Amino acid sequence: MCVVSLSSCGDDDDDDVSPNVALLTRGEWTGSAIFFDGQDISSEFEADFGIDITRYTSLFERDGSYTDHYDGSVLADGTWEYENDERVILFDKGTSDEYRVVISKLDERELYYIQGGAEFRFTRQN
């Protein structure tokens, strides 16, 4: 049985994509923490920007689209693609919103990436 949009059924043809594409697009990622210089700054980030990272989710699709939600509402959506041997994610290529993040960890349950000097950490329940 499948949960609509939040997880996939089986491997979903993982043989026709790279392992990193398969890992990134296997389901929804939920924010868990933000680190800077080895310190968890999640509380400070929430105080400064009004965003509780644990209420933030990201969903990457194999068609190259993504959707970020905050408290269930769409916060951002657009396109994504890998760069630099699949260690960098380029968002919204060719637009005024274009930006990159550097992946520091990607496995079945965790996605960590660095943006603006901070490491954003996400987890996924399989």
CYANA upper distance limits for C-alpha pairs under 8 A (distance plus 0.5 A):
  1 MET  CA      9 CYS  CA      7.76
  2 CYS  CA      7 SER  CA      7.40
  2 CYS  CA      8 SER  CA      6.98
  2 CYS  CA      9 CYS  CA      6.11
  3 VAL  CA      7 SER  CA      6.31
  3 VAL  CA      8 SER  CA      7.86
  5 SER  CA     27 GLY  CA      8.29
  6 LEU  CA     27 GLY  CA      6.08
  6 LEU  CA     28 GLU  CA      5.97
  7 SER  CA     26 ARG  CA      7.03
  7 SER  CA     27 GLY  CA      4.94
  7 SER  CA     28 GLU  CA      7.14
  7 SER  CA    126 ASN  CA      8.09
  8 SER  CA     12 ASP  CA      7.29
  8 SER  CA     26 ARG  CA      6.65
  8 SER  CA     27 GLY  CA      6.79
 13 ASP  CA     17 VAL  CA      8.26
 14 ASP  CA     18 SER  CA      8.09
 14 ASP  CA     19 PRO  CA      7.98
 14 ASP  CA     22 ALA  CA      6.24
 17 VAL  CA     21 VAL  CA      6.65
 17 VAL  CA     22 ALA  CA      6.83
 18 SER  CA     22 ALA  CA      6.79
 19 PRO  CA     23 LEU  CA      6.64
 20 ASN  CA     24 LEU  CA      6.58
 20 ASN  CA     86 GLU  CA      7.43
 20 ASN  CA    106 LEU  CA      8.13
 21 VAL  CA     25 THR  CA      6.53
 21 VAL  CA     62 ARG  CA      7.82
 22 ALA  CA     26 ARG  CA      6.42
 23 LEU  CA    106 LEU  CA      7.77
 23 LEU  CA    107 ASP  CA      6.89
 23 LEU  CA    108 GLU  CA      6.60
 24 LEU  CA     60 PHE  CA      7.02
 24 LEU  CA    106 LEU  CA      8.03
 24 LEU  CA    111 LEU  CA      8.43
 25 THR  CA     59 LEU  CA      7.67
 25 THR  CA     60 PHE  CA      5.53
 25 THR  CA     61 GLU  CA      5.93
 25 THR  CA     62 ARG  CA      6.65
 27 GLY  CA     59 LEU  CA      7.01
 27 GLY  CA     60 PHE  CA      8.03
 27 GLY  CA    124 ARG  CA      7.69
 27 GLY  CA    126 ASN  CA      8.38
 28 GLU  CA     57 THR  CA      7.17
 28 GLU  CA     58 SER  CA      6.30
 28 GLU  CA     59 LEU  CA      5.21
 28 GLU  CA     60 PHE  CA      7.93
 28 GLU  CA    124 ARG  CA      6.85
 29 TRP  CA     57 THR  CA      5.93
 29 TRP  CA     58 SER  CA      5.63
 29 TRP  CA     59 LEU  CA      6.79
 29 TRP  CA    111 LEU  CA      8.14
 29 TRP  CA    122 PHE  CA      6.16
 29 TRP  CA    123 THR  CA      5.97
 29 TRP  CA    124 ARG  CA      5.44
 30 THR  CA     54 THR  CA      6.98
 30 THR  CA     55 ARG  CA      7.76
 30 THR  CA     56 TYR  CA      6.45
 30 THR  CA     57 THR  CA      4.93
 30 THR  CA     58 SER  CA      7.12
 30 THR  CA    122 PHE  CA      5.65
 30 THR  CA    123 THR  CA      5.85
 30 THR  CA    124 ARG  CA      6.70
 31 GLY  CA     53 ILE  CA      5.52
 31 GLY  CA     54 THR  CA      5.17
 31 GLY  CA     55 ARG  CA      7.25
 31 GLY  CA     56 TYR  CA      5.88
 31 GLY  CA     57 THR  CA      6.54
 31 GLY  CA    120 PHE  CA      8.00
 31 GLY  CA    121 ARG  CA      6.43
 31 GLY  CA    122 PHE  CA      4.73
 31 GLY  CA    123 THR  CA      6.93
 32 SER  CA     53 ILE  CA      6.72
 32 SER  CA     54 THR  CA      5.68
 32 SER  CA    121 ARG  CA      6.04
 32 SER  CA    122 PHE  CA      5.66
 32 SER  CA    123 THR  CA      6.94
 33 ALA  CA     40 ASP  CA      7.22
 33 ALA  CA     41 ILE  CA      8.12
 33 ALA  CA     42 SER  CA      6.07
 33 ALA  CA     53 ILE  CA      6.79
 33 ALA  CA     54 THR  CA      7.69
 33 ALA  CA    120 PHE  CA      6.75
 33 ALA  CA    121 ARG  CA      5.69
 33 ALA  CA    122 PHE  CA      7.66
 34 ILE  CA     40 ASP  CA      6.27
 34 ILE  CA     41 ILE  CA      6.10
 34 ILE  CA     42 SER  CA      5.48
 34 ILE  CA     45 PHE  CA      8.29
 34 ILE  CA     53 ILE  CA      7.97
 34 ILE  CA    118 ALA  CA      7.15
 34 ILE  CA    119 GLU  CA      6.10
 34 ILE  CA    120 PHE  CA      5.16
 34 ILE  CA    121 ARG  CA      6.50
 35 PHE  CA     39 GLN  CA      5.73
 35 PHE  CA     40 ASP  CA      4.93
 35 PHE  CA     41 ILE  CA      5.97
 35 PHE  CA     42 SER  CA      7.64
 35 PHE  CA    118 ALA  CA      6.20
 35 PHE  CA    119 GLU  CA      5.52
 35 PHE  CA    120 PHE  CA      7.10
 35 PHE  CA    121 ARG  CA      8.38
 36 PHE  CA     40 ASP  CA      7.10
 36 PHE  CA     41 ILE  CA      7.01
 36 PHE  CA    117 GLY  CA      7.32
 36 PHE  CA    118 ALA  CA      5.33
 36 PHE  CA    119 GLU  CA      6.81
 37 ASP  CA    118 ALA  CA      8.29
 41 ILE  CA     45 PHE  CA      6.55
 42 SER  CA     46 GLU  CA      6.73
 42 SER  CA     52 ASP  CA      7.83
 42 SER  CA     53 ILE  CA      7.34
 43 SER  CA     47 ALA  CA      6.71
 43 SER  CA     52 ASP  CA      8.18
 44 GLU  CA     48 ASP  CA      6.56
 45 PHE  CA     49 PHE  CA      6.29
 45 PHE  CA     50 GLY  CA      7.82
 45 PHE  CA     51 ILE  CA      7.40
 45 PHE  CA     52 ASP  CA      8.20
 46 GLU  CA     50 GLY  CA      5.10
 46 GLU  CA     51 ILE  CA      5.12
 46 GLU  CA     52 ASP  CA      5.67
 46 GLU  CA     53 ILE  CA      7.98
 47 ALA  CA     51 ILE  CA      8.22
 51 ILE  CA     55 ARG  CA      8.35
 51 ILE  CA     56 TYR  CA      8.48
 52 ASP  CA     56 TYR  CA      7.61
 55 ARG  CA     70 TYR  CA      6.17
 55 ARG  CA     71 ASP  CA      5.96
 56 TYR  CA     68 ASP  CA      7.69
 56 TYR  CA     69 HIS  CA      6.24
 56 TYR  CA     70 TYR  CA      5.09
 56 TYR  CA     71 ASP  CA      7.22
 57 THR  CA     68 ASP  CA      6.10
 57 THR  CA     69 HIS  CA      5.66
 57 THR  CA     70 TYR  CA      6.98
 58 SER  CA     66 TYR  CA      7.63
 58 SER  CA     67 THR  CA      6.32
 58 SER  CA     68 ASP  CA      4.90
 58 SER  CA     69 HIS  CA      6.90
 59 LEU  CA     66 TYR  CA      6.03
 59 LEU  CA     67 THR  CA      5.85
 59 LEU  CA     68 ASP  CA      6.94
 60 PHE  CA     64 GLY  CA      7.77
 60 PHE  CA     65 SER  CA      6.70
 60 PHE  CA     66 TYR  CA      4.97
 60 PHE  CA     67 THR  CA      7.29
 60 PHE  CA     80 TRP  CA      8.35
 61 GLU  CA     65 SER  CA      5.82
 61 GLU  CA     66 TYR  CA      6.40
 64 GLY  CA     79 THR  CA      5.88
 64 GLY  CA     80 TRP  CA      5.68
 64 GLY  CA     81 GLU  CA      6.68
 65 SER  CA     77 ASP  CA      7.81
 65 SER  CA     78 GLY  CA      6.05
 65 SER  CA     79 THR  CA      4.75
 65 SER  CA     80 TRP  CA      6.32
 66 TYR  CA     77 ASP  CA      5.96
 66 TYR  CA     78 GLY  CA      6.09
 66 TYR  CA     79 THR  CA      6.30
 66 TYR  CA     80 TRP  CA      7.06
 67 THR  CA     74 VAL  CA      7.44
 67 THR  CA     75 LEU  CA      8.17
 67 THR  CA     76 ALA  CA      6.36
 67 THR  CA     77 ASP  CA      4.79
 67 THR  CA     78 GLY  CA      7.31
 68 ASP  CA     74 VAL  CA      6.44
 68 ASP  CA     75 LEU  CA      5.94
 68 ASP  CA     76 ALA  CA      5.59
 68 ASP  CA     77 ASP  CA      6.62
 69 HIS  CA     73 SER  CA      5.71
 69 HIS  CA     74 VAL  CA      4.92
 69 HIS  CA     75 LEU  CA      5.51
 69 HIS  CA     76 ALA  CA      7.51
 70 TYR  CA     74 VAL  CA      6.97
 70 TYR  CA     75 LEU  CA      6.47
 78 GLY  CA     91 PHE  CA      7.78
 78 GLY  CA     92 ASP  CA      6.23
 79 THR  CA     91 PHE  CA      6.24
 79 THR  CA     92 ASP  CA      5.38
 79 THR  CA     93 LYS  CA      7.69
 80 TRP  CA     89 ILE  CA      7.04
 80 TRP  CA     90 LEU  CA      6.05
 80 TRP  CA     91 PHE  CA      4.99
 80 TRP  CA     92 ASP  CA      6.57
 80 TRP  CA     93 LYS  CA      7.91
 81 GLU  CA     89 ILE  CA      6.22
 81 GLU  CA     90 LEU  CA      5.86
 81 GLU  CA     91 PHE  CA      7.25
 82 TYR  CA     86 GLU  CA      5.36
 82 TYR  CA     87 ARG  CA      7.53
 82 TYR  CA     88 VAL  CA      6.21
 82 TYR  CA     89 ILE  CA      5.21
 82 TYR  CA     90 LEU  CA      6.58
 83 GLU  CA     87 ARG  CA      7.00
 83 GLU  CA     88 VAL  CA      5.55
 83 GLU  CA     89 ILE  CA      6.58
 83 GLU  CA     90 LEU  CA      7.16
 84 ASN  CA     88 VAL  CA      6.36
 87 ARG  CA    102 VAL  CA      6.55
 87 ARG  CA    103 ILE  CA      5.82
 87 ARG  CA    104 SER  CA      8.30
 88 VAL  CA    100 ARG  CA      7.09
 88 VAL  CA    101 VAL  CA      6.16
 88 VAL  CA    102 VAL  CA      5.04
 88 VAL  CA    103 ILE  CA      6.28
 89 ILE  CA    100 ARG  CA      6.07
 89 ILE  CA    101 VAL  CA      5.92
 89 ILE  CA    102 VAL  CA      7.08
 89 ILE  CA    103 ILE  CA      7.89
 90 LEU  CA     98 GLU  CA      7.67
 90 LEU  CA     99 TYR  CA      6.44
 90 LEU  CA    100 ARG  CA      5.05
 90 LEU  CA    101 VAL  CA      7.32
 91 PHE  CA     97 ASP  CA      8.28
 91 PHE  CA     98 GLU  CA      5.98
 91 PHE  CA     99 TYR  CA      5.88
 91 PHE  CA    100 ARG  CA      6.58
 92 ASP  CA     97 ASP  CA      6.58
 92 ASP  CA     98 GLU  CA      5.20
 92 ASP  CA     99 TYR  CA      7.53
 93 LYS  CA     97 ASP  CA      8.41
 93 LYS  CA     98 GLU  CA      5.69
 93 LYS  CA     99 TYR  CA      8.14
 94 GLY  CA     98 GLU  CA      6.86
100 ARG  CA    115 GLN  CA      7.94
101 VAL  CA    113 TYR  CA      6.51
101 VAL  CA    114 ILE  CA      6.09
101 VAL  CA    115 GLN  CA      5.71
102 VAL  CA    113 TYR  CA      5.78
102 VAL  CA    114 ILE  CA      5.63
102 VAL  CA    115 GLN  CA      7.43
103 ILE  CA    111 LEU  CA      7.98
103 ILE  CA    112 TYR  CA      6.44
103 ILE  CA    113 TYR  CA      4.70
103 ILE  CA    114 ILE  CA      6.90
104 SER  CA    111 LEU  CA      8.27
104 SER  CA    112 TYR  CA      5.88
104 SER  CA    113 TYR  CA      5.71
104 SER  CA    114 ILE  CA      7.32
105 LYS  CA    110 GLU  CA      7.33
105 LYS  CA    111 LEU  CA      5.95
105 LYS  CA    112 TYR  CA      5.37
105 LYS  CA    113 TYR  CA      7.37
106 LEU  CA    110 GLU  CA      6.15
106 LEU  CA    111 LEU  CA      5.07
106 LEU  CA    112 TYR  CA      7.01
107 ASP  CA    111 LEU  CA      7.16
108 GLU  CA    124 ARG  CA      8.03
108 GLU  CA    126 ASN  CA      8.36
109 ARG  CA    123 THR  CA      5.88
109 ARG  CA    124 ARG  CA      5.39
109 ARG  CA    125 GLN  CA      7.10
109 ARG  CA    126 ASN  CA      7.80
110 GLU  CA    121 ARG  CA      7.80
110 GLU  CA    122 PHE  CA      6.25
110 GLU  CA    123 THR  CA      5.06
110 GLU  CA    124 ARG  CA      6.88
111 LEU  CA    121 ARG  CA      6.48
111 LEU  CA    122 PHE  CA      5.57
111 LEU  CA    123 THR  CA      6.76
112 TYR  CA    119 GLU  CA      6.91
112 TYR  CA    120 PHE  CA      6.07
112 TYR  CA    121 ARG  CA      4.91
112 TYR  CA    122 PHE  CA      6.62
113 TYR  CA    119 GLU  CA      5.94
113 TYR  CA    120 PHE  CA      5.92
113 TYR  CA    121 ARG  CA      7.22
114 ILE  CA    118 ALA  CA      5.95
114 ILE  CA    119 GLU  CA      4.83
114 ILE  CA    120 PHE  CA      6.70
115 GLN  CA    119 GLU  CA      6.95
115 GLN  CA    120 PHE  CA      7.89
